């Protein structure tokens, strides 16, 4: 991880302990290190990340949440 600072996912929180989304770390190991990860583990990690993101969004103030959703819709046009 320390040797791969350019490609390793950025942490959600930096402090005395850093925290990452497990799904992003597993994806990095799979893509960058050619490690085989059991699909069940990646599935659970993806769902967990989505639940955490949804919970965080629900805690935003309404105007911020609506602005975020508008930006998300605009970005979706480019995919």
N, C-alpha and C positions, 0 to 999 in steps of 0.2 A: 504494500500500500504506500509506504513512504517513498519507494522507488518509482512509483507510478502516479505522481501528483497531477500530471497533465491529463491522464485518462480516467483516473479513479473518480467516482461520483463525489460531488461536493456534499459535505455533511449538512443535515438539517440544523444541527446545533453544534457549536464549537465552544468548548470550555474545558474544565478539568477532565470531562468525558465528552467525547464527540458522539453524535447519534446520526445514523443513516437510515434510509428506507432499505430494508432487507432486499426488496425486489430489485432495486437499482444495483446493489452490491452483487447479488446473484447473477444479474445480467452481465455485469462487468466481468465476473469470473468466467462466465460462459463465453463471452465474446472476446475478451482480451487475453485470457489465460487458457482458453480451450478446455475448461473444466466441465465435466458432465454433471448437471444438476438434475435431480429427480423432478419430473414435471409436477408432481403433487406438491413439492416444496415451493416451486416457483408460482404455482397457482395460488396457494395459500398466502404467499408473500404479496402477490399482486392484489388479491382481494383485501388484505390487511392495509396495504398502502391506500387503496381507493376508499376504504372506510375512514381511515385517518384523515385523508384529504377532505372527504365529504363532511366529516365532523368539524374540521377546522373552518371550512367555508360556512357552515351553519352558525358558527360563533361570530362571524363578521357582522358588522352593522349592515342593515338592509341596503343603504345606498352604496356601500362598498361592494356588497355581494352582487347587486344589480350591475354595477360598473364592471366587475370582473366577468360576469356572464356575457355582457356586451362585447368585451374584448375577446373573450373566448369564441364567440360567434364570428367575429371579424377574422380571427386567425384561422378558423375552420374553412374559410373561403379559399385559403391559399394551399390547402391540402388536396 
